[in-house]
Amino acid sequence: MYQFNGQHVIVTGGTRGIGGGITEAFLKAGATVVATYSGNDEAARNFKEKHALYGDKLVLKKFNVANSGEVENFFKEYETLFPSLEVLVNNAGIRRDNIIASMNESEWDNVLDTNLKGTYNMTRFGVLAMMKNRYGRIVNMSSVGGKLGLQGQANYAASKAGQIALSLSVSKEVAKRNITINNVCPGFIETELIADLPEDQVKEYKSQVPMKRFGKVEEVAHAVLFFASREASYITGTNLDIAGGLNA
């Protein structure tokens, strides 16, 4: 098991679903984790209470990753609270599914703003923080949807493909500073993000997966910890599918 004792980790969208599982995995591995969220205060409080045994090692911060001013303010506060930033996980993401002929502008903009612009905002300021110590690990939670392009998800697929492209460029910019940036690309994972799918669609999606099941949150979290580890020091600009063989 990878160890993160003494390391500081930011996980956006880190109180629910895959993000909650990633936060929990880092806490178990000894890290101090700042889990961000933008919506449900009660759910965030419940998450904090559920992990009360970690005490001050779990910090919650509420802001919108799509808002550059809020992100800048978050990092200014972060630097007053913590001496360094070792790991940034860009996990915050939303879906607004619709076929392109019916997709309105707000459905497009909201998804691209949160999923892609949010990744840009957090990565921009995260890199600046990491450069001070010439060390960092950035992990973007992309999706196999960014490569497969599931119908009804043109906005989501575009945002996830954009994360992959962003990583390729940034990896070349920061490599000399001992900062890596990689993508974990989950397939269908058992979270509330897919819980709203109709039963017939769930059966159809499962039939497309060679393993004939959806993945578990902890299976994704293990991949994130690998990319975030010191041991993954010569891996950057890459993608790892956690999708049960779903790749076409």
Secondary structure, DSSP 8 states (H G I E B T S, - for coil): ----TT-EEEETTTTSHHHHHHHHHHHHTT-EEEEEESS-HHHHHHHHHHTGGGGGGEEEEE--TT-HHHHHHHHHHHHHH-S---EEEE-------B-TTT--HHHHHHHHIIIIIHHHHHHHHHHHHHHTTT-EEEEEE--THHHH--TTBHHHHHHHHHHHHHHHHHHHHHGGGTEEEEEEEE-SBSSHHHHTS-HHHHHHHHHHSTTSS-B-HHHHHHHHHHHHSGGGTT--S-EEEESTT---
